[in-house]
């Protein structure tokens, strides 16, 4: 009997990807297969879908993450399968796993138990090469910058003001800050540089926000890579780099089609982190799925204060997507952790601690419903050790703010274990449609487009995080003012901060209030068309833990992957 996620996935009977595509009306000639069980859907076919009406969009989010794990991806898959089981035409949209966390702390990100997307090993390891293409495009631009300077610097790049960084899809703290160009004149000009992880790169954000190939190329050209001595910007198009970058990304831009263990179609495409980037899968995948299915479940990374906030204030604001309902994943263990219980003791019943910890859930629920106006349901991701008293207390906490909580057992039972959740999602969607017509009512944003960058950041911190104020050094304040004066004030703000707390201190559990959010650094992402505010101690190049997940991953003599999640 299978005992691990990878064993369950390896024992699954997959259907040829052509059969999955057939259910969606995708002709064989519009598929670009990568083996028998995964394929890219051509951009040509996606263009034919644009006049079709969109289905209903379900946003999967969660409470603030804990070391115990909440299972948001698993719940996304389970809900998609459950919607299919109750007779709805459903798809799911997920981000691609990054190799940093696969080899670092998580060991895999394709769901779990009997709610997974497959082929699991392929999805977690390289998949169709999208991240490699994004890394190559990013690093090509970096190489062209230094090459331009080496050959005379006709654009007048100020080497002290090169802002473009190289990337790698592995956690490597030693590369956060580096000096390049050593070894004499033939190796270029020495300067400080550094690496980010691929999922934090602007190219990744552009890739996931682009509406088509032309938009991708336009956005790549807008990237600001450096400044002259007079502080005028130098863009990727000034280096004639955006054409080659778009060429590298052309094939990657087509969404990847796979399936769940129960053969529900799934797009797995793009993968920005939600704690240091905007945390949503590609717009192309989500929009295309909505043209092919009646219900699409998409996941925004980490808690609602990060992934869902960016989904609303960046993705929805700029693309017109609108969620019909939100699902907030919570677990008994997570609530006890936010109530002060340490990881080693989470299996012990503790209703009092759970009730304290539900303050975290309640704040997320209020944000979704009162700030953004999204109908919401809580999915209690069930574990075998959960007691009836603890589950009842969690249900009561959600009900105290007018939200239904549904116990879901998809990890152990697959889609059958989430049918009650699926019915509640359909009910909420029907209820909203009856109130507002076929289209979801106008979504409310955290801040207005015409607010200054400082006020946008302040609104996020005070309205979503419960902070009393935001602060920044004189230099950072001056940089924000410059960006405002240079015409970037209309951009949304993308906050980079710890995912473990509403605050910038990962040790502050529950729902802290009155804390101060300090902006440590500001980065312009002109191609992605947002401004990144880096807060607290968050790093855009993570490090590996003391015992990396990579230590357990292996391949046996038959070529079978073992030890992956």
N, C-alpha and C positions, 0 to 999 in steps of 0.2 A: 504494500500500500504506500502511495506517495506521502511523504512527510514534510517536504519542503516546497517552496514556491516553484523552484526550477524543476523539481521532479514532477509536479503536477503539470507544468507546461510541457515537459518533454513527453509525457504520456498522452497528451491531447491529440485527438484526430482532427487535423486541420483540413479545411477545404481549399482547393486551388483558388488562388486569388481572382482568377477569371470568373468563378462562380459568385464570389462576393461582389465583384464589380457588376455582374449581370443584374443582381438585385437592385442596384442603384441606377440601372440604365446606362452604364458606361460601356461603349463598344470595345471589343478586343483591340482594335487598332488605335484606341486612345490610351491604352495601357503601356507602360514601359516596365516590364517585369524585372525584378531583381530576384531570380530564382522562382520557385513555385508559389510562395506564400506571401510575398510582398511586392508592391509595384508602385510606381509613380503614375499619377493621372495627369495627362498632358494639359498644358496651359491652354491649348487650342480647344479642348473639350470644355474646360472651365468657362471660357468666354461664351460658349453657347448657352450657359445656364443663367446668364445675368438678367434676363428678362423674366425668369421664373420667380414666383413669390417665395419669400422666406418662410420656413417653418418656425416652430417655437424654440426659443433659446433658453436653456437651463444652465445657470452659472453655479458651478461647484466651488465652494470655498470652505473655510474651517475656522475653528478657534485658533488661538495662538499656539504654534507648535510646541511640543514637549519632547523630551528624550524617549518617551514611551511610544511615540508615533500615533498618528490619528487615522491614517488610511484614506486620504482624500482621493488619490488615484484609484485605489481599490473600490471606493464607493462610486466614483465616476463610472467605472466599468460595470459594477454591479447594477447601478441604476439604468445604464444603457441596455443591459441584458434584460432587466425586469420590464422596461418599457416595451421591448420586443416581445416578451412573453405575454403581456396583456393585450397584444394585438396592435401596438403602435409601430409606425415606421420610424425607427430610431437609428441614430449614429452617435458616436462619441468623437471628441477632438481632444487630443492630449499633446503636451510638449514632448520632444525627444529627450531621453535621459542624457545628461552630460557625463563624460567619463570621470570628471573630477569627483563627484559624489559616489559614482559607481565604484571607484577604486578607493574612496575615502571612508565615509561613514555609513552610507545607505546600502551599498552593494547591489542596487538595482532599482528601477523606477517604472515598472510596467504593470503595477497592480500587485495583488497577492492572493494566496489561497485559490479559490475557484472563481475569482473575479480578476482575470488578467487579460492583457493583450498579448498576442503571439504572432510570430515566433519570438519568445521572450529573450533568448540569448542574443539574437540578431539585433533586436531593438535596443538592448542595453549596450551592445558592443559594436560600434561603428555604424550599424544600420545601413543606410544607403549613401553614407559619406557626406551628408549635408554639413555637419560641423567641420569636417576637414575643408570643405569648400569655403566656408565662412572664415576659417583660420587663414587659409591661403590668400583670400581676397584682402583680409586685414593686413597681413604681413607683407603682401605685395605693395600696398600703399606705403607702409613703413619703409620698405626698401627703396621705393621711388623717391621718397623725401630725401633720404641720405644720399642717394645717387645724384639727385639734382644738385645738392650742395657740393658734392665732390667734383662735379663737372662745371663749376663756375657760379652756381647760385644766381641765375638770371632773375629769379623772382624776389631776391632779397630776403630770404628766410632768416629770421633772427634765431640762431641756434639755441638761444636761451629760452625761446618761446615756442618750441615744438611741443605740441600737446598730444599728438597721436602716439599710441602705445601698441606694442606687439602683443600677441595673444597665444595661449596654449590651452589645450583641453585636458589638462592635468593639474591638480592642486600642487603648487610648488612655491612655497613661501620664499625660497632663496632668490626668486626672480622678480619679486615685487619692485625692487629698485636695483638698477644695474648701470654700469658705465660701458658704453660701446665705442667703437672706433679706435681702440688702442692698437699699437703696433706700427705707427708711422703713417706718413702721408698716403701711402697706397691703400690704407684701410679706412680712409675717410677722416672726418673730424670727430675727435673725442667729445662725447656729451653724455649727460645723464639720461637714462631711459628706464623702461620697466615693462613688465608683462602683466596683463590681466587674464583672467580665465575667459575662454571663448564666449561663454554665455553672458558675460558682462559687457561685451563689446558693442560699439555702436552699429557695426555691420549686422550683428545678430538682431538688434532692435529694428533696424531698417528692413531686414529680411522678413521679420514678422509683421511689420506694419504696412509693407508695400501692397498696393492693390493689383499690380500687374508688372510685367517686365519693364515697361516704359517708366512707371513710377519708381521702381527699384533703381533704375539707372539715374533718374533725375535726383533722387535722394542721395545716392552715392556721390554724385557730383557736388552736392551741397555740403558735404562733410568739411568742417574746418579743421585743418591739420596743424596749423602753425600761424604765427603772426610775424609781420615785419617790425622793424624798429619803431615805426610810427604807429604800431598796434593795428594796422589794417590786416584783415584776415586773409589767409591763403587757403584755398579750398582744393579738394581732390580734383575738380575739373581743371584748375589752373595747372596741375601736374599732368593733365590728360590721362588720369588714372581710372576714371569711372567706367570707361568703356571696357577695359580689360577686366575690371572687377565684376562688372555685370556679366561678362562672358563666362567667367569662372562660376558664377552663381546661377547661370541660366537653367541648367538641369535641376539643381538643388531646389529652385523655387517651386517646382511642381510638388504638390502634397503627396505624402506617402500613405498608401492604403494598406491596411492590415485587417485583422479580425480579432474578436475576443474568443475566449474558450467556447462560447456558445454561438460564435459565428456572426455576431453583430458587427457591421462594418465600422471601422475606426480610421480616422486620419491622425497620424502621429507626425507632427511637423513643427520645426522650430523649437527653441528652448531657452529663452531668457530667464534667468533667476528672478524671483520676485523680491528678494531682499536687496539686490544691487542693480536690478534692471526692471522691465515692466511686467515680466512674469506671466505672459499669455502665449499660447501657441499662435501660429501664423493666422493673420486675418484671412488670407486666401483659403486656408483649410476650413475655417469656421464658416465663412460666407458661402463657400461652395457646398458644404455639408447641409447648410440651411436650405439650399435650393434643391437638394436631393432627398431630404427626409422631413418628416413632420415634427420630430423632436430631435434636438441636438444638445447633448450634454458636453459642456466644455469646462475645463478646470483652470482656475487662476491660482498661482502659487502661494504657498504658506497661508497665513491667516487673512481674514477679511480686511484687516488694516493695511495690508501690503498688496497682495495679489488682486483682491476685489476692488480696492481703491484705485489701483492703476488700470484695471479693466474698465472701470467707470470713467475715471477722469482723463485717461489717455486714449485707450482703444475706442470706447463708445463715443467719446467726444469727437474724435477725429475721423471715425469711419461710419457712424450712424448705426452701428449694432446696438441692440437694446435687449437686455435679458428680460424674459417673461416671469421668471421665478428664480430665486436663489436657494441653494441647499447648503446648510452649514453643518459640516461634519464635526461631531463631538464624541468623545468616549468617556466612560466612567473613569478610566485611569487618568485621562488628561485633566478632568475636573478636580480629581483628588490632588494631582500635582500642582495645579494652580491654587489649590487650597492649602498648600504647604507640605504635602507628603513627599518624601524622598523616593527616588526610583525604586530602591530596594524594597520598599514597603507598599508599593502600589497594589499588589495583589491582595492585601489585607482589607477587609471591609471597613469603611470609614465614611459614614453618611455625613457627619458634621464637616469634615474636610471637603467633601464633594460640594456641599452646599456653599461653603466659602468660595470654592473655585468657580462656581457657576457665574460669579461676577464677570469673568472673562467672556463667557458665552453671551451673557445678557448685553454687554457693551457692543459686541459684534452684531447681535440681532437688532439693537436699536439703531446702529449705524445704517444697516441695510434697509430697514423699514422707514425710519424717521428722517435720516439724512438723504438717502438716495431714492426712497419710495419703491423698493422692490419687494414684492410678496415673497415670504421666506418660510422654509420648513427646516427643522433640525433632523438630521439623520444620526441616530445613535448607533455608531459602528460597534456591534456587539462582540464581546469576548466571553469565553466560557465561564470565567470566574466572576463576572458581574452578578451582583446580588439583586433580587427583586426590589429591595428597599433602596438601593443606590440608583437603580434605573428609574424608579418612581420619583425619586427626588430630582433627578435630571429632567424628567418629563415635566414635573411641576415647575421647575425654574423657567423652562421655555414658556409654559402656559401663563406664567406670571406677567409676561410681556405680550401676551396674545399670539403666541406662535405654537403650532403643533409640533410635537417631537415624535418621531416614528423609529421604533427599534428595527434595525436592518441586520440580517445575518448572511449577507452575500459572501463574506470571506469563506464561510463553511459550507454554504448551500448554493452559491452562485446566484443567478438572477432570481430564482424562486424565493430566496431569502430577502429580496428587496421589493417584492411586488406591492406591499402596502405603501412603501415609500413612493413607488411609481404612481400608484393611484392618487396619492396626495398631491404629487406634482401635477398630474393631469387636472385634478380638481381645482388647484390654484390657478392654473393657466386658463381653464374654462371660466372661472370666476372673474379673472381680470378681463378676459375677452368680452364677457357679458357686460362689464362695467364700461369698457373703453372702446369696444369695437374690435375689429380684427387685429389692429396693431396695438402693441403695448403703449401704455400712457407715457407721456413725456418723462424721461428720466431726469432726476435732479442731480446736479453735480455738487462737489464739495466747495467749489469756488467758481466765480465767473471768469469768463475769458479776459475781460478787461482789468481784472485785478493785477496789481504788480506782482512780480515774482516773490517778493518778500511776503506780501499778504497771502499769496497762494500757499506758500510753505507754512505760514502761521495758521491758516485755516485747517490744513491737514493736521498739524500738530495739536491744535486746541480742540477741533471738532471731532477728530478721529482717534487721536492718541490720548486725549485727556490731559495734555500738557498745559502748564500755566503760561508759557511763553517760549519763544525761540531766541537763540543767541548766536552770535558769530563774531569772529575776530574782526578787527578793523580792515585787514586785508581781504577777508572773505566778503564783508559787507561792500567794500569798494568794487569787488569783482561782480557781485550781484547787480550793483548800480550800473556798472559798465554794460553788462548784458542787457539790462533794461533800456539803457540809452541807445544801444546799438540796434534795437528793434526786435529783440527776442522776448520782450515782456509778454507777448501774446501766447507763448508756448506753455503747455502744461508742465508741471513739476513732477519729476520722478525721484522719489526718496529712496536712498540707500541706507538701511539701518538694520539692526538685529531683528531677526524674525521671532525671537523667543519672548518678546515683551512689547507692550504698547510703548514703553519708554525706550531709551537708547542703552539701558542697562539690562543685559539678558537675565540677570538674577531677580529682577522685579517681576514677580508673577501676578496672576489675577488681573485686576483692572486698576492699576495705579493712577492717581491724579496728582496734579500740582507739580509734576516734574518738569524739568527744563530740557528742551531738545536743542543741542548745540550743533550748528552746521560747521563741519570741519573743513569741507572742500566743496567746490562747485565746478562742474564740468558741463560744457556746452555740447549737446548732441544735435547739431544743426540738421543733419540728414534724417535723424529720427524725429526731429522737430519737438524735442523736449529738453528741459534743463535738469541735470542730475544734481541733487543736493545730498552729499555724503555726510551722514550724521553719526556721532559717537565713534566707536572703534571698528566699525565694519570695514572689511577688506575686499577689494575687487579682485584679488588673487588669494583664494583661501589656502590654508595649509592642510597637510594630512594629519590625522590623529595619531596617537601613540601606537595603536594597533590598526593599521589601515585594512579596509575590507579586501584590498588587493592581496593580502597575505593568505586569504582563504580561497581565492579563485584559481582554478587550475583546469587543465584539459587532460582527459584520460587517454589511454592508448588507442581507443577507437575514435578519438577526435571529439568526444562529447564534453561540453563545458560542465564543470562541477563547481560547487561552492559559491555560486552567484545568487545571493539573496535566498 
